[in-house]
């Protein structure tokens, strides 16, 4: 199928790396792996950091003008997609372009990854909230990335048009990297990866530091931290009491070998949607100590590939850390199980198959709605 793609929250070529950008690229890669022809319709970004009705109306006008520009360029080129697919929309990043183009061309409209916060129905984000709801209602299929988001979407998307797309990654480069062996007498090697910025990321670093402070002094470990950002000095101060190495930003191609040289991936995951780093770490053979947040339990098997604790609970997180730092053999067994878990459930091939099935479902839903409208 010919698929027109857009990502209103962050274009695929945005210079700032993030899990959102990575997941968008993976979706395109998986669609192409499944044999589909994907065209990026536009790199228009509707996301705004601050709200207000007038500001959002201005974005809407610009988005609809961009939709007209895209349609004109397609008409001139003789291009017509079979499906319009939008990746990641919510009240701060509504999609006006996809619904407009899909309605004009009479083609199915699909949304992959959507979230909905009813508290935004009023207030400064009310206009964006209503626009996101309108797009979701128009969609022939909406796929959330985890079960918690799916539950939030049931109020606006009928069950027959709502699904969950299990997160996936291009796992081969992680699965194939050899594990670096260690002796039990050596300190357990912990790895954390996260941007250093205000909000949820900094909150995760704070909780990690608090949990490490609670560990018995007899436990031997080292911590490697990958990430950079405006809050780096604060993060370094939080972790200064511990044997930590700060690596700053690391190129993506270096991450598999870095993961394979450690024993545990540790991240509290405050307000994380699901966290691609959890998939990457498991594929490289690391056990997980993480927060039981949103979609994290959908991709980390608690008790088998890692230990999850309640979001924001530093004492519980510390207990999970102690349980695995004090038992390196158990951590290695969980790391082996983690690799098998990724290989079975979260590869690019599994993502391609899931996306293919979702597109077929969207086509069926579109046909059923068209028939119903004619009756």
VENJO-V807607 format. One record per backbone hydrogen bond with DSSP energy under -0.5 kcal/mol. NH is the residue of the N-H (numbers start at 1). CO is the residue of the C=O. E is the energy in kcal/mol with one decimal. If there is no record, write none. Layout:
# VENJO-V807607
nh-><NH & NH>
co-><CO & CO>
e-><E & E>
This chain:
# VENJO-V807607
nh-><3 & 3 & 4 & 4 & 5 & 6 & 9 & 9 & 14 & 17 & 22 & 23 & 24 & 25 & 26 & 27 & 28 & 29 & 30 & 31 & 32 & 33 & 34 & 35 & 36 & 37 & 38 & 39 & 41 & 41 & 42 & 46 & 46 & 47 & 48 & 52 & 56 & 57 & 58 & 59 & 60 & 61 & 62 & 63 & 64 & 65 & 66 & 67 & 68 & 69 & 70 & 71 & 72 & 73 & 74 & 75 & 76 & 77 & 78 & 79 & 82 & 83 & 84 & 85 & 85 & 86 & 87 & 88 & 88 & 89 & 90 & 93 & 96 & 100 & 101 & 102 & 103 & 104 & 105 & 106 & 107 & 108 & 110 & 111 & 112 & 113 & 113 & 115 & 118 & 120 & 121 & 122 & 126 & 129 & 130 & 131 & 132 & 133 & 134 & 135 & 136 & 137 & 138 & 139 & 140 & 141 & 142 & 143 & 144 & 144 & 150 & 151 & 152 & 153 & 153 & 154 & 154 & 156 & 157 & 161 & 162 & 163 & 165 & 166 & 167 & 169 & 171 & 174 & 175 & 176 & 180 & 181 & 186 & 188 & 190 & 190 & 191 & 192 & 194 & 196 & 197 & 202 & 203 & 204 & 205 & 206 & 207 & 208 & 209 & 210 & 211 & 212 & 213 & 214 & 214 & 215 & 219 & 221 & 222 & 223 & 224 & 225 & 226 & 226 & 227 & 231 & 232 & 235 & 236 & 237 & 238 & 239 & 240 & 242 & 244 & 245 & 247 & 247 & 248 & 254 & 255 & 255 & 256 & 258 & 259 & 260 & 261 & 261 & 262 & 263 & 264 & 265 & 266 & 266 & 267 & 272 & 278 & 279 & 280 & 281 & 282 & 283 & 284 & 285 & 286 & 287 & 288 & 289 & 290 & 291 & 292 & 293 & 295 & 296 & 298 & 299 & 299 & 300 & 301 & 302 & 303 & 304 & 305 & 306 & 307 & 309 & 311 & 313 & 314 & 317 & 318 & 319 & 320 & 321 & 322 & 323 & 324 & 325 & 326 & 327 & 331 & 332 & 333 & 334 & 335 & 336 & 337 & 338 & 339 & 340 & 341 & 342 & 343 & 344 & 345 & 346 & 351 & 352 & 353 & 354 & 355 & 356 & 357 & 358 & 359 & 360 & 361 & 362 & 363 & 364 & 365 & 366 & 367 & 368 & 369 & 370 & 371 & 372 & 373 & 374 & 374 & 375 & 375>
co-><1 & 37 & 2 & 83 & 39 & 85 & 87 & 88 & 11 & 15 & 18 & 19 & 20 & 21 & 22 & 23 & 24 & 25 & 26 & 27 & 28 & 29 & 30 & 32 & 31 & 1 & 36 & 3 & 5 & 39 & 5 & 8 & 44 & 8 & 92 & 124 & 52 & 53 & 54 & 55 & 56 & 57 & 58 & 59 & 60 & 61 & 62 & 63 & 64 & 65 & 66 & 67 & 68 & 69 & 70 & 71 & 72 & 73 & 74 & 74 & 2 & 2 & 108 & 4 & 83 & 110 & 6 & 86 & 112 & 113 & 93 & 90 & 94 & 96 & 97 & 98 & 99 & 100 & 101 & 102 & 102 & 82 & 84 & 141 & 86 & 111 & 143 & 89 & 116 & 117 & 118 & 119 & 123 & 125 & 126 & 127 & 128 & 129 & 130 & 131 & 132 & 133 & 134 & 135 & 109 & 109 & 161 & 111 & 142 & 163 & 146 & 147 & 148 & 149 & 150 & 150 & 151 & 153 & 153 & 158 & 159 & 142 & 144 & 164 & 145 & 346 & 169 & 171 & 171 & 172 & 260 & 179 & 183 & 220 & 188 & 222 & 264 & 224 & 226 & 228 & 195 & 197 & 199 & 200 & 201 & 202 & 203 & 204 & 205 & 206 & 207 & 208 & 209 & 210 & 211 & 212 & 216 & 219 & 188 & 243 & 190 & 245 & 192 & 224 & 248 & 196 & 229 & 231 & 232 & 233 & 234 & 235 & 237 & 239 & 242 & 223 & 225 & 245 & 225 & 251 & 251 & 252 & 252 & 254 & 255 & 256 & 257 & 258 & 259 & 189 & 189 & 287 & 191 & 264 & 289 & 269 & 275 & 275 & 276 & 277 & 278 & 279 & 280 & 282 & 281 & 263 & 305 & 265 & 307 & 267 & 309 & 291 & 273 & 293 & 295 & 295 & 296 & 296 & 299 & 300 & 306 & 301 & 301 & 301 & 288 & 290 & 292 & 310 & 312 & 313 & 314 & 315 & 316 & 317 & 318 & 319 & 320 & 321 & 322 & 324 & 327 & 328 & 329 & 330 & 331 & 332 & 333 & 334 & 335 & 336 & 337 & 338 & 339 & 340 & 341 & 342 & 347 & 348 & 349 & 350 & 351 & 352 & 353 & 354 & 355 & 356 & 357 & 358 & 359 & 360 & 361 & 362 & 363 & 364 & 365 & 366 & 367 & 368 & 369 & 370 & 371 & 371 & 372>
e-><-0.7 & -3.1 & -0.5 & -2.6 & -2.9 & -1.6 & -0.6 & -0.6 & -1.7 & -0.7 & -2.2 & -2.7 & -2.2 & -2.2 & -2.3 & -2.2 & -1.9 & -2.5 & -2.9 & -2.5 & -2.3 & -2.1 & -1.9 & -1.4 & -2.4 & -2.6 & -0.7 & -2.9 & -2.2 & -0.9 & -0.8 & -1.2 & -0.6 & -1.6 & -1.3 & -3.2 & -2.1 & -2.6 & -1.9 & -1.7 & -2.4 & -2.4 & -2.0 & -2.6 & -2.6 & -1.9 & -2.0 & -2.2 & -1.8 & -2.0 & -2.6 & -2.5 & -2.3 & -2.2 & -2.4 & -2.5 & -2.2 & -1.6 & -1.2 & -2.4 & -2.9 & -1.5 & -2.4 & -3.6 & -0.5 & -2.8 & -2.8 & -0.6 & -2.9 & -1.3 & -0.7 & -1.4 & -0.6 & -1.3 & -2.6 & -2.9 & -2.3 & -2.1 & -2.5 & -1.4 & -2.0 & -0.8 & -2.8 & -2.5 & -2.8 & -0.5 & -3.8 & -1.3 & -0.6 & -2.7 & -2.0 & -0.6 & -1.8 & -2.7 & -2.4 & -2.1 & -2.5 & -2.4 & -2.2 & -2.1 & -2.3 & -2.5 & -1.7 & -1.5 & -3.1 & -1.0 & -2.7 & -2.8 & -0.6 & -2.7 & -1.8 & -2.1 & -1.4 & -1.3 & -0.6 & -0.8 & -0.8 & -1.7 & -2.3 & -1.9 & -1.4 & -2.4 & -3.2 & -0.7 & -0.5 & -1.9 & -1.7 & -1.5 & -3.0 & -2.5 & -2.0 & -0.7 & -2.0 & -2.0 & -0.7 & -3.3 & -2.2 & -2.6 & -2.4 & -2.3 & -1.0 & -1.3 & -2.2 & -2.0 & -2.0 & -2.4 & -2.2 & -2.5 & -2.5 & -2.4 & -2.6 & -2.5 & -2.1 & -0.9 & -0.7 & -1.2 & -1.6 & -0.6 & -2.4 & -2.5 & -2.5 & -2.9 & -2.8 & -0.5 & -1.7 & -2.4 & -1.7 & -2.3 & -2.9 & -1.9 & -2.2 & -1.7 & -0.9 & -1.9 & -1.7 & -2.6 & -2.8 & -0.6 & -0.6 & -1.9 & -0.6 & -1.1 & -0.5 & -1.8 & -3.0 & -2.3 & -0.9 & -0.7 & -2.0 & -2.7 & -2.0 & -2.8 & -2.8 & -0.5 & -2.4 & -1.6 & -1.3 & -0.8 & -2.4 & -2.7 & -1.8 & -2.4 & -1.6 & -1.7 & -2.4 & -1.3 & -1.4 & -2.7 & -2.2 & -1.0 & -3.7 & -2.0 & -2.7 & -3.2 & -1.1 & -0.6 & -1.7 & -2.0 & -0.5 & -1.1 & -3.4 & -2.3 & -2.9 & -1.0 & -2.8 & -1.9 & -0.6 & -2.1 & -1.0 & -2.3 & -2.4 & -2.0 & -2.0 & -2.4 & -2.9 & -2.3 & -1.5 & -3.1 & -2.0 & -0.7 & -2.0 & -2.4 & -2.3 & -2.4 & -2.2 & -2.2 & -2.1 & -2.3 & -1.8 & -1.8 & -2.4 & -2.3 & -2.5 & -1.9 & -2.0 & -2.3 & -2.2 & -2.7 & -2.2 & -2.2 & -2.6 & -2.3 & -2.1 & -2.1 & -2.4 & -1.9 & -2.1 & -2.3 & -2.2 & -2.0 & -2.6 & -2.6 & -2.2 & -2.4 & -2.4 & -2.3 & -2.2 & -2.4 & -2.1 & -0.9 & -0.7 & -0.7 & -0.8>
